[in-house]
Amino acid sequence: MSIKLTRRQFAASAAGAALVAGSAPFNIVKAQTGKLKIGSIHPRSGFQAQLGIACQRGIDLAPKVLQQLGIKADVEIMNADTESNVDVARARAEKLINDGANVLIGAFDSGQSSAIAQVAEQKGVPYIINVAAAPQITEQGYKFVFRNFPTAPMLVGDGLNLMKSVFEKSGITPKTAVFMHVNDTFGQSMAGAIKAMAPRFNLPFQIVETIAYDPQAKDLSVEIAKAKATGAELLMPVTRLNDAILMVREMVKQRWEPKIVMSPGAPGFYEGQFYKTLGKFSNYLLTNVPWYNPRSAMTQKLLDQFTKTYKGELFELNVGFSFEAVMVAVLAHNAAKSTAGAALADAIRKTNLTDHVMAGGPLQFNEKGQNVNIKSVTLQNLDQRPKVVLPLDIAEDNLTLPMPSWQKRT
Amino acid sequence: MIARLLDGVPKRALILLGLLLAFLLVAPLFVGNYILSVLILVLYFAYTGQAWNVMMGFAGQLSLGHSLYVGLGAYTAAALYVHFGIGPWAGVWIAILISMAAGLVVGFLAFRFGIGGVYFALLTIAFAEFTRVGFDHFMWVNGSGGFFLPVAQYSVNDVLNLRGSPTMFYYILLGITVLAFIFCRWLLTGRIGYYWLAIREEPEAAQTLGINIFRCKMIAVAISSGMTALSGVFFAFYYNNLFPEQIFSMNRSIELILGPIIGGVGSLFGPILGAFVLTALAEVLNDIMVALGYELPGVKLLFYGFCLLIVVMWLPNGIWPPLRKWLRLGERL
């Protein structure tokens, strides 16, 4: 049977559809009390999908874990995908607010977070940034935007400070270093920040070579040979996952064994796939990065739930920061007893949590909405998983340096 | 001039265009902010698709690096505004000139040395890519760390400085999309339009007829890149942040040309229809899936792929030409 559509019918249908679409906004009723609707907005497709999904896991686990911790969490999570795209991020933020979201949480990427922040501020809906490091976002004078993640200068500053602590604790002070970095937005910004900030930190070593490589590189043999030729005692890599694997494989192949391999603050070394691929060769590498506090009871509760829910996946910083963002929103809701934007924003501004998941001081926001108390830790890969080795008060294991030879590992 | 623009366009087509314009003019009065933001995206892709269409659809030169002109336009106007306080309506002319200059360099290299087809497309990608790498290191606009425009909270719309509500941006974009449509119609009905069509269909024959192919192609590149720069200026002031990785990316170039390809390359209304189909329908599809309880991140990309498949297999000229024929709207739009 064939259905024939005349032009008149087509025009009438189109007009009807337009009328229905146009009248949809009138159905929206914004509640001021009752259940808190949290709009979780992350890149869950596109090139940042893997990281957005990690953030989403922290969000999804939060209500259950908070209930287990005795925190009333009367929430509904509404999800949106930014498709790793600024344009879409803005439109999806509008949609979440249109659908009744009382708080927004996201968005992993600075550009997307900035676009969402503008919408949240215009609509008076609090927005808690879980992961995004561009300092400018909290420099715009926003009243409804909060960030529970370190800015790029905080990340680099902490990373360089921890280097000195590692040297002190291990008794090994390298005199020369090679800085290798992936040549993408993140790698470039880290390189720029290190170059600008390193002189202020009186680091004991001299960077004898800086080597940038393409993010799509399939082979790093030339780069590693060049680095090895310098005879540097410290390798400072800024990597993503794939190039981190390539880099270590090539170091093993070329038998390059600097005394210390320490990332000043980059992903790669602490990711699940890194351990699965490299096995014993993943051990003893160091990363300075914001991380969860393994001594916190709350972290343990979250970790248990995460392990049960996502078997074989690694619990890492994106999960922790996302969980904390939900916790901040829930506690603000409980305190304000309202879902009105202004009341929630006031309550978020007054947040003061000494017991939380991520390492650092109390979870508080300054007048700009930035949590300035987050501290990086030094992670060392031991037994093929990341373990906190510094600061000592939250350490899970002892710092092991110098690295044993590649050939002598079992 | 009006007679030239209307020549050969059936009354029925004018009425439908008038109705569409009337709908778009009153839309902000009865749609919510979300639908308005989707309509802004639709108009953005319609306008930019139209700009790309001048080069590919009219003159037959395939550019896969149009993000170059979006990025140059965006960064130029934003940097002039932030560093020198030059407003966007003044900065836009400099942005257009810089983008046109970049387009002319690409065009000169290609057309003077006989680079065409796929090789020309590769050249456009290469220019966009190395400009991205250059901007990653260009610290005057904060390199890869991102360039942020100050976001003042507004109580009234400041049209002069492009600071205001989404509704203001919507009407500005609607205005430039309508003007671009009229401008492209004017180009197509003029001498240059006929030259372009001749070059697109049979360059050798066009040359034997005395058409200066090099000059005509250069004009197409200049107009297309200049028009694209304007969409970059809009992007900068609407989103207020620019990252080389995002604005100059190959993904963006592809995204910009999907509308005209699906709608109908070379037609005037094709890029507009393509933008509506891709952006609006993809959003509707996403909403339907969510309403049905299926959360499928990336479903939009599947929809794009599906549309491309349909077009490649059954509608090689895009959706608009057969729809235009069915609606008896003539061949001029």
Interface residues (C-beta under 8 A of the other chain):
Chain A: R7 A18 A21 G22 S23 A24 P25 I28 R44 S45 G46 A49 N79 D81 E83 N85 V86 D87 R90 A91 E94 K95 I97 N98 D99 S110 G111 S114 A115 A117 Q118 E121 Q122 K123 A134 Q136 I137 Q140 G141 Y142 A152 N183 D184 T185 F186 Q188 S189 G192
Chain B: F23 A27 F30 V31 G32 N33 Y34 I35 L36 S37 V38 L41 Y44 V133 D136 H137 M139 G143 S144 G145 G146 F148 P150 V151 Q153 S165 P166 Y239 N240 N241 F243 P244 E245 Q246 E283 E295 P297 G298 K300 L301 W326 L327
